[in-house]
Amino acid sequence: MRTLRNLIPGILGLLHLGFATGFRLRGPYWRWRMETALGTDPEAWPSRVEQCRSILAYGAWARRLRKAAAAHRG
């Protein structure tokens, strides 16, 4: 259920981040993001399904944060 609730906002948030970073998914921001989220040891990473859930949750969080900042600015 949590994943369905994050699906659309997560995708929109990730799209915005993608546009903001020029979709350079191997660039410095995304490398840093993956390292801080998952660590440097691929053996210790969660399953693919859990990674997808986490990525969508991060995208949804980024979208909520962006919307809150826009509302705060007026």
PyMOL Python script that loads the backbone (N, CA, C, O; Angstrom):
from pymol import cmd

cmd.read_pdbstr("""\
ATOM      1  N   MET A   1       0.822  -1.193   0.000  1.00  0.00           N
ATOM      2  CA  MET A   1       0.000   0.000   0.000  1.00  0.00           C
ATOM      3  C   MET A   1       0.863   1.252   0.000  1.00  0.00           C
ATOM      4  O   MET A   1       0.580   2.220  -0.706  1.00  0.00           O
ATOM      5  N   ARG A   2       1.905   1.217   0.793  1.00  0.00           N
ATOM      6  CA  ARG A   2       2.814   2.354   0.890  1.00  0.00           C
ATOM      7  C   ARG A   2       3.413   2.671  -0.481  1.00  0.00           C
ATOM      8  O   ARG A   2       3.571   3.837  -0.841  1.00  0.00           O
ATOM      9  N   THR A   3       3.743   1.629  -1.238  1.00  0.00           N
ATOM     10  CA  THR A   3       4.348   1.839  -2.550  1.00  0.00           C
ATOM     11  C   THR A   3       3.356   2.457  -3.518  1.00  0.00           C
ATOM     12  O   THR A   3       3.724   3.338  -4.296  1.00  0.00           O
ATOM     13  N   LEU A   4       2.109   2.016  -3.488  1.00  0.00           N
ATOM     14  CA  LEU A   4       1.093   2.599  -4.375  1.00  0.00           C
ATOM     15  C   LEU A   4       0.864   4.068  -4.066  1.00  0.00           C
ATOM     16  O   LEU A   4       0.668   4.873  -4.977  1.00  0.00           O
ATOM     17  N   ARG A   5       0.886   4.419  -2.799  1.00  0.00           N
ATOM     18  CA  ARG A   5       0.687   5.808  -2.397  1.00  0.00           C
ATOM     19  C   ARG A   5       1.859   6.674  -2.863  1.00  0.00           C
ATOM     20  O   ARG A   5       1.680   7.862  -3.131  1.00  0.00           O
ATOM     21  N   ASN A   6       3.038   6.099  -2.961  1.00  0.00           N
ATOM     22  CA  ASN A   6       4.226   6.841  -3.396  1.00  0.00           C
ATOM     23  C   ASN A   6       4.462   6.776  -4.898  1.00  0.00           C
ATOM     24  O   ASN A   6       5.360   7.453  -5.399  1.00  0.00           O
ATOM     25  N   LEU A   7       3.692   5.991  -5.628  1.00  0.00           N
ATOM     26  CA  LEU A   7       3.983   5.743  -7.033  1.00  0.00           C
ATOM     27  C   LEU A   7       4.002   7.029  -7.866  1.00  0.00           C
ATOM     28  O   LEU A   7       5.044   7.385  -8.415  1.00  0.00           O
ATOM     29  N   ILE A   8       2.884   7.720  -7.968  1.00  0.00           N
ATOM     30  CA  ILE A   8       2.807   8.917  -8.819  1.00  0.00           C
ATOM     31  C   ILE A   8       3.678  10.044  -8.264  1.00  0.00           C
ATOM     32  O   ILE A   8       4.484  10.605  -9.006  1.00  0.00           O
ATOM     33  N   PRO A   9       3.538  10.399  -6.956  1.00  0.00           N
ATOM     34  CA  PRO A   9       4.419  11.458  -6.452  1.00  0.00           C
ATOM     35  C   PRO A   9       5.897  11.081  -6.544  1.00  0.00           C
ATOM     36  O   PRO A   9       6.747  11.941  -6.777  1.00  0.00           O
ATOM     37  N   GLY A  10       6.198   9.805  -6.362  1.00  0.00           N
ATOM     38  CA  GLY A  10       7.578   9.356  -6.456  1.00  0.00           C
ATOM     39  C   GLY A  10       8.134   9.510  -7.853  1.00  0.00           C
ATOM     40  O   GLY A  10       9.254   9.988  -8.034  1.00  0.00           O
ATOM     41  N   ILE A  11       7.358   9.107  -8.837  1.00  0.00           N
ATOM     42  CA  ILE A  11       7.796   9.241 -10.231  1.00  0.00           C
ATOM     43  C   ILE A  11       7.961  10.710 -10.598  1.00  0.00           C
ATOM     44  O   ILE A  11       8.938  11.082 -11.249  1.00  0.00           O
ATOM     45  N   LEU A  12       7.010  11.547 -10.185  1.00  0.00           N
ATOM     46  CA  LEU A  12       7.105  12.978 -10.495  1.00  0.00           C
ATOM     47  C   LEU A  12       8.305  13.614  -9.799  1.00  0.00           C
ATOM     48  O   LEU A  12       9.012  14.429 -10.392  1.00  0.00           O
ATOM     49  N   GLY A  13       8.531  13.242  -8.554  1.00  0.00           N
ATOM     50  CA  GLY A  13       9.688  13.764  -7.832  1.00  0.00           C
ATOM     51  C   GLY A  13      10.997  13.339  -8.467  1.00  0.00           C
ATOM     52  O   GLY A  13      11.927  14.137  -8.578  1.00  0.00           O
ATOM     53  N   LEU A  14      11.071  12.072  -8.888  1.00  0.00           N
ATOM     54  CA  LEU A  14      12.286  11.586  -9.548  1.00  0.00           C
ATOM     55  C   LEU A  14      12.492  12.235 -10.910  1.00  0.00           C
ATOM     56  O   LEU A  14      13.625  12.505 -11.309  1.00  0.00           O
ATOM     57  N   LEU A  15      11.392  12.486 -11.625  1.00  0.00           N
ATOM     58  CA  LEU A  15      11.509  13.191 -12.913  1.00  0.00           C
ATOM     59  C   LEU A  15      12.057  14.594 -12.703  1.00  0.00           C
ATOM     60  O   LEU A  15      12.927  15.041 -13.450  1.00  0.00           O
ATOM     61  N   HIS A  16      11.556  15.284 -11.697  1.00  0.00           N
ATOM     62  CA  HIS A  16      12.056  16.634 -11.424  1.00  0.00           C
ATOM     63  C   HIS A  16      13.549  16.601 -11.085  1.00  0.00           C
ATOM     64  O   HIS A  16      14.325  17.415 -11.586  1.00  0.00           O
ATOM     65  N   LEU A  17      13.941  15.653 -10.232  1.00  0.00           N
ATOM     66  CA  LEU A  17      15.360  15.526  -9.903  1.00  0.00           C
ATOM     67  C   LEU A  17      16.184  15.161 -11.140  1.00  0.00           C
ATOM     68  O   LEU A  17      17.314  15.620 -11.305  1.00  0.00           O
ATOM     69  N   GLY A  18      15.606  14.338 -11.996  1.00  0.00           N
ATOM     70  CA  GLY A  18      16.293  13.977 -13.229  1.00  0.00           C
ATOM     71  C   GLY A  18      16.524  15.190 -14.121  1.00  0.00           C
ATOM     72  O   GLY A  18      17.619  15.378 -14.651  1.00  0.00           O
ATOM     73  N   PHE A  19      15.489  16.015 -14.285  1.00  0.00           N
ATOM     74  CA  PHE A  19      15.647  17.232 -15.082  1.00  0.00           C
ATOM     75  C   PHE A  19      16.656  18.171 -14.440  1.00  0.00           C
ATOM     76  O   PHE A  19      17.476  18.774 -15.133  1.00  0.00           O
ATOM     77  N   ALA A  20      16.600  18.298 -13.114  1.00  0.00           N
ATOM     78  CA  ALA A  20      17.508  19.201 -12.401  1.00  0.00           C
ATOM     79  C   ALA A  20      18.968  18.767 -12.547  1.00  0.00           C
ATOM     80  O   ALA A  20      19.866  19.609 -12.545  1.00  0.00           O
ATOM     81  N   THR A  21      19.208  17.474 -12.673  1.00  0.00           N
ATOM     82  CA  THR A  21      20.582  16.969 -12.796  1.00  0.00           C
ATOM     83  C   THR A  21      20.945  16.626 -14.241  1.00  0.00           C
ATOM     84  O   THR A  21      21.999  16.042 -14.497  1.00  0.00           O
ATOM     85  N   GLY A  22      20.081  16.984 -15.176  1.00  0.00           N
ATOM     86  CA  GLY A  22      20.360  16.705 -16.584  1.00  0.00           C
ATOM     87  C   GLY A  22      20.355  15.222 -16.911  1.00  0.00           C
ATOM     88  O   GLY A  22      20.956  14.797 -17.898  1.00  0.00           O
ATOM     89  N   PHE A  23      19.680  14.436 -16.086  1.00  0.00           N
ATOM     90  CA  PHE A  23      19.608  12.977 -16.258  1.00  0.00           C
ATOM     91  C   PHE A  23      20.995  12.336 -16.338  1.00  0.00           C
ATOM     92  O   PHE A  23      21.164  11.300 -16.981  1.00  0.00           O
ATOM     93  N   ARG A  24      21.987  12.949 -15.686  1.00  0.00           N
ATOM     94  CA  ARG A  24      23.318  12.350 -15.589  1.00  0.00           C
ATOM     95  C   ARG A  24      23.299  11.400 -14.391  1.00  0.00           C
ATOM     96  O   ARG A  24      23.766  11.742 -13.305  1.00  0.00           O
ATOM     97  N   LEU A  25      22.755  10.212 -14.605  1.00  0.00           N
ATOM     98  CA  LEU A  25      22.556   9.268 -13.511  1.00  0.00           C
ATOM     99  C   LEU A  25      23.858   8.715 -12.959  1.00  0.00           C
ATOM    100  O   LEU A  25      23.865   8.147 -11.867  1.00  0.00           O
ATOM    101  N   ARG A  26      24.934   8.860 -13.667  1.00  0.00           N
ATOM    102  CA  ARG A  26      26.251   8.458 -13.160  1.00  0.00           C
ATOM    103  C   ARG A  26      27.056   9.686 -12.724  1.00  0.00           C
ATOM    104  O   ARG A  26      28.256   9.593 -12.463  1.00  0.00           O
ATOM    105  N   GLY A  27      26.382  10.831 -12.651  1.00  0.00           N
ATOM    106  CA  GLY A  27      27.038  12.066 -12.237  1.00  0.00           C
ATOM    107  C   GLY A  27      27.245  12.117 -10.731  1.00  0.00           C
ATOM    108  O   GLY A  27      26.852  11.201 -10.010  1.00  0.00           O
ATOM    109  N   PRO A  28      27.869  13.200 -10.260  1.00  0.00           N
ATOM    110  CA  PRO A  28      28.237  13.292  -8.840  1.00  0.00           C
ATOM    111  C   PRO A  28      27.043  13.219  -7.886  1.00  0.00           C
ATOM    112  O   PRO A  28      27.126  12.554  -6.853  1.00  0.00           O
ATOM    113  N   TYR A  29      25.921  13.901  -8.217  1.00  0.00           N
ATOM    114  CA  TYR A  29      24.784  13.878  -7.300  1.00  0.00           C
ATOM    115  C   TYR A  29      24.246  12.471  -7.133  1.00  0.00           C
ATOM    116  O   TYR A  29      24.057  12.017  -6.005  1.00  0.00           O
ATOM    117  N   TRP A  30      23.996  11.778  -8.220  1.00  0.00           N
ATOM    118  CA  TRP A  30      23.390  10.449  -8.134  1.00  0.00           C
ATOM    119  C   TRP A  30      24.346   9.420  -7.547  1.00  0.00           C
ATOM    120  O   TRP A  30      23.912   8.499  -6.855  1.00  0.00           O
ATOM    121  N   ARG A  31      25.644   9.564  -7.816  1.00  0.00           N
ATOM    122  CA  ARG A  31      26.611   8.665  -7.171  1.00  0.00           C
ATOM    123  C   ARG A  31      26.585   8.872  -5.656  1.00  0.00           C
ATOM    124  O   ARG A  31      26.568   7.913  -4.884  1.00  0.00           O
ATOM    125  N   TRP A  32      26.582  10.149  -5.247  1.00  0.00           N
ATOM    126  CA  TRP A  32      26.520  10.455  -3.815  1.00  0.00           C
ATOM    127  C   TRP A  32      25.220   9.912  -3.208  1.00  0.00           C
ATOM    128  O   TRP A  32      25.232   9.330  -2.124  1.00  0.00           O
ATOM    129  N   ARG A  33      24.111  10.106  -3.910  1.00  0.00           N
ATOM    130  CA  ARG A  33      22.807   9.673  -3.408  1.00  0.00           C
ATOM    131  C   ARG A  33      22.759   8.165  -3.215  1.00  0.00           C
ATOM    132  O   ARG A  33      22.292   7.681  -2.184  1.00  0.00           O
ATOM    133  N   MET A  34      23.240   7.427  -4.199  1.00  0.00           N
ATOM    134  CA  MET A  34      23.251   5.967  -4.101  1.00  0.00           C
ATOM    135  C   MET A  34      24.180   5.501  -2.985  1.00  0.00           C
ATOM    136  O   MET A  34      23.857   4.561  -2.258  1.00  0.00           O
ATOM    137  N   GLU A  35      25.326   6.153  -2.848  1.00  0.00           N
ATOM    138  CA  GLU A  35      26.280   5.752  -1.811  1.00  0.00           C
ATOM    139  C   GLU A  35      25.716   6.017  -0.414  1.00  0.00           C
ATOM    140  O   GLU A  35      25.880   5.193   0.486  1.00  0.00           O
ATOM    141  N   THR A  36      25.056   7.157  -0.228  1.00  0.00           N
ATOM    142  CA  THR A  36      24.504   7.449   1.095  1.00  0.00           C
ATOM    143  C   THR A  36      23.268   6.597   1.386  1.00  0.00           C
ATOM    144  O   THR A  36      22.997   6.270   2.542  1.00  0.00           O
ATOM    145  N   ALA A  37      22.529   6.244   0.357  1.00  0.00           N
ATOM    146  CA  ALA A  37      21.317   5.448   0.569  1.00  0.00           C
ATOM    147  C   ALA A  37      21.619   3.965   0.743  1.00  0.00           C
ATOM    148  O   ALA A  37      21.001   3.300   1.575  1.00  0.00           O
ATOM    149  N   LEU A  38      22.560   3.443  -0.031  1.00  0.00           N
ATOM    150  CA  LEU A  38      22.786   1.997  -0.061  1.00  0.00           C
ATOM    151  C   LEU A  38      24.157   1.562   0.449  1.00  0.00           C
ATOM    152  O   LEU A  38      24.363   0.385   0.746  1.00  0.00           O
ATOM    153  N   GLY A  39      25.079   2.486   0.551  1.00  0.00           N
ATOM    154  CA  GLY A  39      26.436   2.115   0.949  1.00  0.00           C
ATOM    155  C   GLY A  39      27.269   1.748  -0.264  1.00  0.00           C
ATOM    156  O   GLY A  39      26.792   1.818  -1.396  1.00  0.00           O
ATOM    157  N   THR A  40      28.484   1.364  -0.033  1.00  0.00           N
ATOM    158  CA  THR A  40      29.394   1.065  -1.142  1.00  0.00           C
ATOM    159  C   THR A  40      29.528  -0.422  -1.434  1.00  0.00           C
ATOM    160  O   THR A  40      30.127  -0.798  -2.442  1.00  0.00           O
ATOM    161  N   ASP A  41      28.987  -1.269  -0.578  1.00  0.00           N
ATOM    162  CA  ASP A  41      29.108  -2.715  -0.752  1.00  0.00           C
ATOM    163  C   ASP A  41      27.825  -3.289  -1.358  1.00  0.00           C
ATOM    164  O   ASP A  41      26.828  -3.426  -0.650  1.00  0.00           O
ATOM    165  N   PRO A  42      27.826  -3.626  -2.644  1.00  0.00           N
ATOM    166  CA  PRO A  42      26.623  -4.166  -3.282  1.00  0.00           C
ATOM    167  C   PRO A  42      26.087  -5.434  -2.617  1.00  0.00           C
ATOM    168  O   PRO A  42      24.894  -5.724  -2.711  1.00  0.00           O
ATOM    169  N   GLU A  43      26.946  -6.181  -1.955  1.00  0.00           N
ATOM    170  CA  GLU A  43      26.502  -7.399  -1.265  1.00  0.00           C
ATOM    171  C   GLU A  43      25.573  -7.080  -0.092  1.00  0.00           C
ATOM    172  O   GLU A  43      24.744  -7.909   0.285  1.00  0.00           O
ATOM    173  N   ALA A  44      25.706  -5.901   0.479  1.00  0.00           N
ATOM    174  CA  ALA A  44      24.901  -5.521   1.639  1.00  0.00           C
ATOM    175  C   ALA A  44      23.630  -4.774   1.249  1.00  0.00           C
ATOM    176  O   ALA A  44      22.831  -4.437   2.122  1.00  0.00           O
ATOM    177  N   TRP A  45      23.424  -4.508  -0.029  1.00  0.00           N
ATOM    178  CA  TRP A  45      22.251  -3.768  -0.482  1.00  0.00           C
ATOM    179  C   TRP A  45      20.984  -4.594  -0.277  1.00  0.00           C
ATOM    180  O   TRP A  45      21.032  -5.824  -0.294  1.00  0.00           O
ATOM    181  N   PRO A  46      19.856  -3.921  -0.085  1.00  0.00           N
ATOM    182  CA  PRO A  46      18.580  -4.650   0.005  1.00  0.00           C
ATOM    183  C   PRO A  46      18.187  -5.233  -1.353  1.00  0.00           C
ATOM    184  O   PRO A  46      18.843  -4.987  -2.365  1.00  0.00           O
ATOM    185  N   SER A  47      17.118  -6.000  -1.351  1.00  0.00           N
ATOM    186  CA  SER A  47      16.646  -6.616  -2.596  1.00  0.00           C
ATOM    187  C   SER A  47      16.233  -5.544  -3.603  1.00  0.00           C
ATOM    188  O   SER A  47      16.027  -4.385  -3.242  1.00  0.00           O
ATOM    189  N   ARG A  48      16.114  -5.943  -4.866  1.00  0.00           N
ATOM    190  CA  ARG A  48      15.697  -5.022  -5.933  1.00  0.00           C
ATOM    191  C   ARG A  48      14.336  -4.399  -5.634  1.00  0.00           C
ATOM    192  O   ARG A  48      14.123  -3.209  -5.866  1.00  0.00           O
ATOM    193  N   VAL A  49      13.422  -5.213  -5.117  1.00  0.00           N
ATOM    194  CA  VAL A  49      12.080  -4.721  -4.794  1.00  0.00           C
ATOM    195  C   VAL A  49      12.164  -3.647  -3.719  1.00  0.00           C
ATOM    196  O   VAL A  49      11.535  -2.595  -3.837  1.00  0.00           O
ATOM    197  N   GLU A  50      12.935  -3.908  -2.678  1.00  0.00           N
ATOM    198  CA  GLU A  50      13.075  -2.923  -1.603  1.00  0.00           C
ATOM    199  C   GLU A  50      13.804  -1.675  -2.093  1.00  0.00           C
ATOM    200  O   GLU A  50      13.500  -0.569  -1.647  1.00  0.00           O
ATOM    201  N   GLN A  51      14.753  -1.839  -2.997  1.00  0.00           N
ATOM    202  CA  GLN A  51      15.422  -0.678  -3.583  1.00  0.00           C
ATOM    203  C   GLN A  51      14.414   0.183  -4.339  1.00  0.00           C
ATOM    204  O   GLN A  51      14.421   1.407  -4.208  1.00  0.00           O
ATOM    205  N   CYS A  52      13.547  -0.450  -5.128  1.00  0.00           N
ATOM    206  CA  CYS A  52      12.526   0.295  -5.881  1.00  0.00           C
ATOM    207  C   CYS A  52      11.582   1.025  -4.935  1.00  0.00           C
ATOM    208  O   CYS A  52      11.243   2.185  -5.167  1.00  0.00           O
ATOM    209  N   ARG A  53      11.160   0.358  -3.882  1.00  0.00           N
ATOM    210  CA  ARG A  53      10.288   1.007  -2.895  1.00  0.00           C
ATOM    211  C   ARG A  53      10.979   2.216  -2.274  1.00  0.00           C
ATOM    212  O   ARG A  53      10.374   3.277  -2.119  1.00  0.00           O
ATOM    213  N   SER A  54      12.224   2.050  -1.929  1.00  0.00           N
ATOM    214  CA  SER A  54      12.977   3.139  -1.306  1.00  0.00           C
ATOM    215  C   SER A  54      13.179   4.303  -2.271  1.00  0.00           C
ATOM    216  O   SER A  54      13.079   5.464  -1.873  1.00  0.00           O
ATOM    217  N   ILE A  55      13.459   4.004  -3.516  1.00  0.00           N
ATOM    218  CA  ILE A  55      13.665   5.046  -4.517  1.00  0.00           C
ATOM    219  C   ILE A  55      12.373   5.824  -4.738  1.00  0.00           C
ATOM    220  O   ILE A  55      12.396   7.051  -4.822  1.00  0.00           O
ATOM    221  N   LEU A  56      11.244   5.119  -4.832  1.00  0.00           N
ATOM    222  CA  LEU A  56       9.960   5.803  -4.981  1.00  0.00           C
ATOM    223  C   LEU A  56       9.621   6.639  -3.745  1.00  0.00           C
ATOM    224  O   LEU A  56       9.088   7.741  -3.873  1.00  0.00           O
ATOM    225  N   ALA A  57       9.921   6.134  -2.573  1.00  0.00           N
ATOM    226  CA  ALA A  57       9.682   6.890  -1.344  1.00  0.00           C
ATOM    227  C   ALA A  57      10.538   8.149  -1.322  1.00  0.00           C
ATOM    228  O   ALA A  57      10.078   9.206  -0.891  1.00  0.00           O
ATOM    229  N   TYR A  58      11.784   8.043  -1.785  1.00  0.00           N
ATOM    230  CA  TYR A  58      12.659   9.213  -1.846  1.00  0.00           C
ATOM    231  C   TYR A  58      12.114  10.236  -2.835  1.00  0.00           C
ATOM    232  O   TYR A  58      12.097  11.432  -2.541  1.00  0.00           O
ATOM    233  N   GLY A  59      11.670   9.782  -4.002  1.00  0.00           N
ATOM    234  CA  GLY A  59      11.086  10.696  -4.988  1.00  0.00           C
ATOM    235  C   GLY A  59       9.847  11.390  -4.448  1.00  0.00           C
ATOM    236  O   GLY A  59       9.664  12.587  -4.669  1.00  0.00           O
ATOM    237  N   ALA A  60       8.984  10.648  -3.736  1.00  0.00           N
ATOM    238  CA  ALA A  60       7.777  11.234  -3.141  1.00  0.00           C
ATOM    239  C   ALA A  60       8.155  12.254  -2.069  1.00  0.00           C
ATOM    240  O   ALA A  60       7.539  13.315  -1.973  1.00  0.00           O
ATOM    241  N   TRP A  61       9.159  11.936  -1.272  1.00  0.00           N
ATOM    242  CA  TRP A  61       9.619  12.867  -0.241  1.00  0.00           C
ATOM    243  C   TRP A  61      10.166  14.150  -0.877  1.00  0.00           C
ATOM    244  O   TRP A  61       9.873  15.253  -0.416  1.00  0.00           O
ATOM    245  N   ALA A  62      10.961  13.995  -1.935  1.00  0.00           N
ATOM    246  CA  ALA A  62      11.522  15.155  -2.619  1.00  0.00           C
ATOM    247  C   ALA A  62      10.407  16.031  -3.193  1.00  0.00           C
ATOM    248  O   ALA A  62      10.503  17.257  -3.160  1.00  0.00           O
ATOM    249  N   ARG A  63       9.368  15.413  -3.711  1.00  0.00           N
ATOM    250  CA  ARG A  63       8.235  16.178  -4.256  1.00  0.00           C
ATOM    251  C   ARG A  63       7.494  16.917  -3.146  1.00  0.00           C
ATOM    252  O   ARG A  63       7.153  18.090  -3.299  1.00  0.00           O
ATOM    253  N   ARG A  64       7.245  16.235  -2.030  1.00  0.00           N
ATOM    254  CA  ARG A  64       6.564  16.904  -0.901  1.00  0.00           C
ATOM    255  C   ARG A  64       7.386  18.077  -0.394  1.00  0.00           C
ATOM    256  O   ARG A  64       6.842  19.138  -0.089  1.00  0.00           O
ATOM    257  N   LEU A  65       8.676  17.889  -0.306  1.00  0.00           N
ATOM    258  CA  LEU A  65       9.559  18.954   0.158  1.00  0.00           C
ATOM    259  C   LEU A  65       9.515  20.137  -0.796  1.00  0.00           C
ATOM    260  O   LEU A  65       9.449  21.286  -0.360  1.00  0.00           O
ATOM    261  N   ARG A  66       9.551  19.861  -2.088  1.00  0.00           N
ATOM    262  CA  ARG A  66       9.497  20.929  -3.092  1.00  0.00           C
ATOM    263  C   ARG A  66       8.169  21.677  -3.028  1.00  0.00           C
ATOM    264  O   ARG A  66       8.147  22.905  -3.107  1.00  0.00           O
ATOM    265  N   LYS A  67       7.059  20.946  -2.884  1.00  0.00           N
ATOM    266  CA  LYS A  67       5.751  21.584  -2.794  1.00  0.00           C
ATOM    267  C   LYS A  67       5.639  22.433  -1.529  1.00  0.00           C
ATOM    268  O   LYS A  67       5.075  23.527  -1.563  1.00  0.00           O
ATOM    269  N   ALA A  68       6.170  21.936  -0.421  1.00  0.00           N
ATOM    270  CA  ALA A  68       6.127  22.698   0.846  1.00  0.00           C
ATOM    271  C   ALA A  68       6.954  23.978   0.717  1.00  0.00           C
ATOM    272  O   ALA A  68       6.544  25.030   1.208  1.00  0.00           O
ATOM    273  N   ALA A  69       8.102  23.898   0.069  1.00  0.00           N
ATOM    274  CA  ALA A  69       8.944  25.084  -0.104  1.00  0.00           C
ATOM    275  C   ALA A  69       8.243  26.100  -0.994  1.00  0.00           C
ATOM    276  O   ALA A  69       8.310  27.302  -0.737  1.00  0.00           O
ATOM    277  N   ALA A  70       7.570  25.622  -2.044  1.00  0.00           N
ATOM    278  CA  ALA A  70       6.834  26.532  -2.932  1.00  0.00           C
ATOM    279  C   ALA A  70       5.680  27.202  -2.194  1.00  0.00           C
ATOM    280  O   ALA A  70       5.426  28.389  -2.400  1.00  0.00           O
ATOM    281  N   ALA A  71       4.984  26.465  -1.344  1.00  0.00           N
ATOM    282  CA  ALA A  71       3.879  27.029  -0.568  1.00  0.00           C
ATOM    283  C   ALA A  71       4.395  28.055   0.437  1.00  0.00           C
ATOM    284  O   ALA A  71       3.739  29.063   0.695  1.00  0.00           O
ATOM    285  N   HIS A  72       5.560  27.796   0.995  1.00  0.00           N
ATOM    286  CA  HIS A  72       6.152  28.701   1.968  1.00  0.00           C
ATOM    287  C   HIS A  72       6.561  30.028   1.318  1.00  0.00           C
ATOM    288  O   HIS A  72       6.457  31.091   1.931  1.00  0.00           O
ATOM    289  N   ARG A  73       7.029  29.945   0.063  1.00  0.00           N
ATOM    290  CA  ARG A  73       7.435  31.157  -0.661  1.00  0.00           C
ATOM    291  C   ARG A  73       6.233  32.012  -1.042  1.00  0.00           C
ATOM    292  O   ARG A  73       6.356  33.217  -1.262  1.00  0.00           O
ATOM    293  N   GLY A  74       5.083  31.379  -1.115  1.00  0.00           N
ATOM    294  CA  GLY A  74       3.877  32.143  -1.377  1.00  0.00           C
ATOM    295  C   GLY A  74       3.314  31.937  -2.696  1.00  0.00           C
ATOM    296  O   GLY A  74       2.290  32.533  -3.030  1.00  0.00           O
TER     297      GLY A  74
END
""", "prot")
cmd.dss("prot")
cmd.show_as("cartoon", "prot")
cmd.util.cbc("prot")
cmd.orient("prot")
